[in-house]
Amino acid sequence: MRTSPIAVLGAGAMGAGMARALLAAGFAVTVWNRTAERAAPLAREGAALAASPAEALADAEAAVFSLADEAAVERVVAEGLGGRPGRGLTVVDTSTVSPSFARAVTARLAALGARRVEACVIGNPAMAAAGELRVLAAGERAGADAVSDVLDALGRDVRFVGGPGDAAVLKLALNLLLGVQTAGLAEAVAFVEAMGMDRERLLDAFEDSGWRSPVLAFRAGFMRRRAYRPAAFRASLMHKDLALAGREAGERGVGLPVTGRAADRFAAVVDGGRGDDDAAAVVELPRPASGG
């Protein structure tokens, strides 16, 4: 077992869950979150709290990043490592970012003396807290091997998938599927309600059908309850990931028209002030006229 603390930077729903899994596995954990009060419950569970990224990383050999977007990763790298060498720090970055950004930040951390292991995670906050995530690891194989104990504490299934950016490609592809399917389920609900039926009848039929999947059934549960907080996957993050996938594909001359329309629907959720709701809230958008 490591004697130095593992720093967890970002204590949102997934980051807090991963911190709990590390604590349950017996690691010493230091947590930093930009909104400090969100990290307070972890202190009651045995984590130390840091006032800044630099403080969190000061004594750590390994750090887990669970940050909302590329700008947040940039800020934490600048504030946490700044002008000083990383001294062999290994960053396990679970943030969902674009493949091009993943490669760039990997190189930047290397220049600071730190290694970055891409560790895109699949699952929800409850799975994170239980250490039951699926982890797609990428980067240098030696770096991933050096933090295999951390990865094993986070996930029941850890797969090494390639070099920097490769895990990000797969994570965005999977989130693309989730976003399109969630928007599609919302339209199925809109259809049956337009036909004068209650959504419960559709969701009951869906539950025992071949169209059911664990992730889509999870979203259907939010739609059934018509309650979207606490979110398991915020609508704002869903929009961000779909937009990233569309941008990366577009730069390579590939159009993602279905993804683009789904992204527009999640943008409308965000514009309506519901970006912190679960992505399933797309079902509650005002129904556009058919135009026909």
C-alpha positions in Angstrom: 0.0 0.0 0.0 1.2 3.5 -0.8 2.4 5.6 2.1 2.0 8.9 0.4 -1.5 10.3 -0.1 -3.4 10.2 -3.4 -4.6 13.6 -4.4 -8.1 13.7 -5.8 -8.7 17.0 -7.7 -12.4 17.5 -8.4 -15.1 16.4 -6.0 -18.2 16.4 -8.1 -20.4 13.4 -8.2 -17.9 11.1 -9.9 -14.8 12.6 -8.2 -16.3 12.2 -4.8 -17.3 8.6 -5.6 -13.8 7.8 -6.7 -12.4 9.4 -3.5 -14.7 7.1 -1.5 -13.5 4.1 -3.4 -9.9 4.9 -2.7 -10.6 5.5 1.0 -12.4 2.1 1.1 -9.4 0.5 -0.4 -7.2 1.8 2.4 -5.4 4.7 0.6 -4.7 8.0 2.3 -6.6 10.6 0.2 -6.3 14.4 0.0 -9.1 16.1 -1.8 -9.3 19.5 -3.5 -12.4 21.0 -5.1 -12.9 24.5 -6.4 -16.1 24.9 -4.4 -14.7 23.8 -1.1 -18.0 23.0 0.7 -18.7 20.2 -1.8 -15.6 18.3 -0.6 -16.5 18.7 3.1 -18.4 15.4 3.4 -15.3 13.6 2.3 -13.4 15.0 5.3 -15.9 13.3 7.6 -15.2 10.1 5.8 -11.4 10.3 6.4 -10.0 12.4 3.6 -7.8 15.4 4.2 -8.9 18.6 2.5 -6.5 20.9 0.6 -7.0 24.6 0.0 -5.4 24.6 -3.4 -4.3 22.3 -6.2 -0.7 23.0 -5.2 -1.3 21.9 -1.6 -3.1 18.8 -2.7 -0.3 17.8 -5.0 2.6 18.8 -2.7 3.2 15.3 -1.1 1.4 13.1 -3.7 3.1 10.6 -6.0 -0.2 10.0 -7.7 -3.2 12.2 -8.4 -6.7 11.6 -9.8 -8.2 14.4 -11.8 -12.0 14.4 -12.2 -12.7 17.7 -13.8 -15.5 19.1 -15.8 -13.8 20.2 -19.0 -10.5 21.1 -20.7 -10.4 24.6 -19.2 -10.6 23.1 -15.7 -7.8 20.7 -16.4 -5.7 23.6 -17.7 -6.3 25.6 -14.6 -5.4 22.7 -12.3 -2.2 22.0 -14.1 -1.2 25.6 -14.0 -2.2 26.1 -10.4 -1.0 22.7 -9.2 2.3 22.3 -11.0 2.9 25.8 -12.3 6.6 26.5 -12.6 7.8 23.6 -10.5 8.7 20.1 -11.7 6.2 17.3 -11.1 8.9 15.3 -9.3 7.7 12.0 -10.7 4.0 12.7 -10.1 1.6 10.4 -12.1 -1.7 12.0 -13.0 -4.6 9.6 -13.5 -6.8 11.9 -15.5 -10.5 10.7 -15.6 -11.7 14.0 -17.1 -13.5 13.6 -20.5 -11.6 15.8 -23.0 -11.0 15.7 -26.7 -8.3 13.4 -28.1 -6.2 16.4 -29.3 -6.4 18.0 -25.9 -5.4 14.7 -24.2 -2.3 14.5 -26.3 -1.4 18.2 -25.7 -1.8 18.0 -21.9 0.1 14.8 -21.8 3.0 16.5 -23.4 2.7 19.5 -21.2 2.8 17.4 -18.0 5.8 15.5 -19.3 7.6 18.8 -19.7 6.9 19.5 -16.1 8.3 16.1 -15.0 4.9 14.4 -14.5 3.3 11.5 -16.3 -0.3 11.5 -17.4 -2.3 8.3 -17.5 -5.5 8.7 -19.4 -8.2 6.9 -17.4 -11.6 7.4 -19.0 -14.3 5.9 -16.7 -17.6 4.4 -17.6 -20.3 4.2 -15.0 -22.3 6.4 -12.5 -21.5 7.9 -9.1 -22.8 4.9 -7.2 -20.5 2.7 -9.2 -17.6 5.1 -8.7 -18.1 4.9 -4.9 -18.2 1.1 -5.0 -15.0 0.9 -7.1 -17.1 -0.7 -9.9 -16.3 1.5 -12.8 -15.0 0.3 -16.1 -11.7 2.1 -16.8 -10.2 2.7 -20.3 -6.5 3.4 -19.7 -4.1 5.0 -22.2 -0.8 6.6 -22.4 2.6 5.0 -21.6 2.1 1.4 -20.5 4.8 1.8 -17.9 2.8 4.8 -16.4 -0.4 2.8 -16.2 1.4 -0.1 -14.6 2.9 2.3 -12.0 -0.6 3.2 -10.8 -2.3 -0.1 -11.3 -3.2 -0.2 -7.6 -5.1 3.1 -8.0 -6.8 1.9 -11.2 -7.8 -1.4 -9.6 -9.4 0.5 -6.7 -11.4 2.6 -9.1 -12.6 -0.1 -11.5 -13.7 -3.7 -11.7 -12.6 -3.8 -15.3 -9.4 -1.9 -16.3 -8.4 -2.1 -20.0 -5.3 -0.6 -21.5 -6.4 0.7 -25.0 -3.4 2.5 -26.5 -1.5 5.8 -26.6 -2.4 9.3 -25.5 -5.9 10.3 -26.8 -7.0 6.7 -27.5 -9.1 6.4 -24.4 -10.7 9.8 -25.1 -11.7 8.6 -28.6 -13.5 5.6 -27.1 -15.1 7.6 -24.3 -16.5 10.2 -26.6 -17.8 7.4 -28.9 -19.6 5.8 -26.0 -21.0 9.1 -24.8 -22.1 9.9 -28.3 -24.2 6.7 -28.3 -25.6 7.6 -24.9 -26.5 11.1 -25.9 -28.2 10.0 -29.1 -30.1 7.2 -27.4 -31.2 9.4 -24.5 -32.5 12.0 -27.0 -34.2 9.2 -28.9 -36.0 7.9 -25.8 -37.1 11.4 -25.1 -38.7 11.6 -28.6 -40.4 8.2 -28.0 -41.9 9.7 -24.9 -43.0 12.8 -26.8 -44.6 10.6 -29.4 -46.7 8.5 -27.0 -47.7 11.6 -25.0 -48.7 13.3 -28.3 -50.9 10.3 -29.0 -52.7 10.7 -25.6 -50.9 8.0 -23.7 -49.0 8.4 -20.4 -45.2 7.9 -20.5 -45.5 5.2 -17.9 -47.0 2.8 -20.4 -44.1 3.3 -22.8 -41.5 3.0 -20.0 -43.1 -0.1 -18.7 -43.1 -1.7 -22.2 -39.5 -0.5 -22.7 -38.4 -2.1 -19.4 -39.0 -5.7 -20.7 -38.0 -5.1 -24.3 -35.0 -5.8 -26.4 -34.3 -2.0 -26.5 -33.6 -1.9 -22.9 -29.9 -1.4 -21.8 -28.5 -0.7 -18.4 -27.5 2.8 -19.2 -30.7 3.7 -21.1 -32.8 2.1 -18.3 -31.0 4.4 -15.9 -32.1 7.4 -17.9 -35.6 6.0 -18.2 -35.7 6.0 -14.4 -35.2 9.7 -14.2 -37.9 10.2 -16.9 -40.3 8.0 -15.0 -39.8 9.9 -11.7 -39.7 13.3 -13.5 -37.0 14.2 -11.1 -33.5 15.0 -12.5 -31.4 15.8 -9.4 -29.0 14.7 -8.1 -27.7 14.2 -11.6 -25.7 11.1 -12.6 -24.5 12.8 -15.8 -25.3 16.5 -16.1 -26.9 17.7 -19.2 -24.2 20.4 -19.6 -21.5 17.6 -19.7 -23.5 15.6 -22.2 -23.7 18.7 -24.5 -20.0 19.3 -24.0 -19.1 15.7 -25.0 -21.3 15.6 -28.0 -19.9 19.0 -29.2 -16.3 17.6 -28.7 -17.1 14.5 -30.7 -18.6 16.6 -33.5 -15.7 19.0 -33.6 -13.1 16.3 -33.7 -14.9 14.4 -36.4 -15.5 17.6 -38.4 -11.8 18.4 -38.3 -11.2 15.1 -40.0 -13.8 15.7 -42.7 -16.5 13.4 -41.1 -20.0 14.6 -40.4 -22.0 13.4 -37.4 -25.5 14.7 -38.3 -27.4 12.6 -35.8 -25.0 13.6 -33.0 -25.3 17.2 -34.1 -29.1 17.2 -33.7 -28.8 15.5 -30.3 -26.3 18.1 -29.3 -28.7 20.8 -30.2 -31.4 19.2 -27.9 -29.0 19.2 -25.0 -27.9 22.8 -25.8 -31.6 23.7 -25.4 -31.6 22.0 -22.0 -28.6 24.0 -20.9 -30.0 27.3 -22.4 -33.2 26.6 -20.4 -31.2 26.8 -17.1 -31.2 23.0 -16.5 -27.6 22.2 -17.3 -27.1 20.8 -13.8 -30.0 18.4 -14.2 -29.4 14.8 -15.4 -29.2 14.5 -19.2 -32.5 12.7 -19.0 -34.2 16.1 -18.5 -34.1 16.4 -22.3 -37.5 14.7 -22.2 -39.0 17.8 -20.5 -38.0 20.2 -23.3 -41.0 22.1 -24.9 -42.1 20.0 -27.9 -41.2 21.8 -31.1 -44.0 22.1 -33.8 -43.6 19.6 -36.6 -43.4 22.4 -39.2 -45.6 20.4 -41.5 
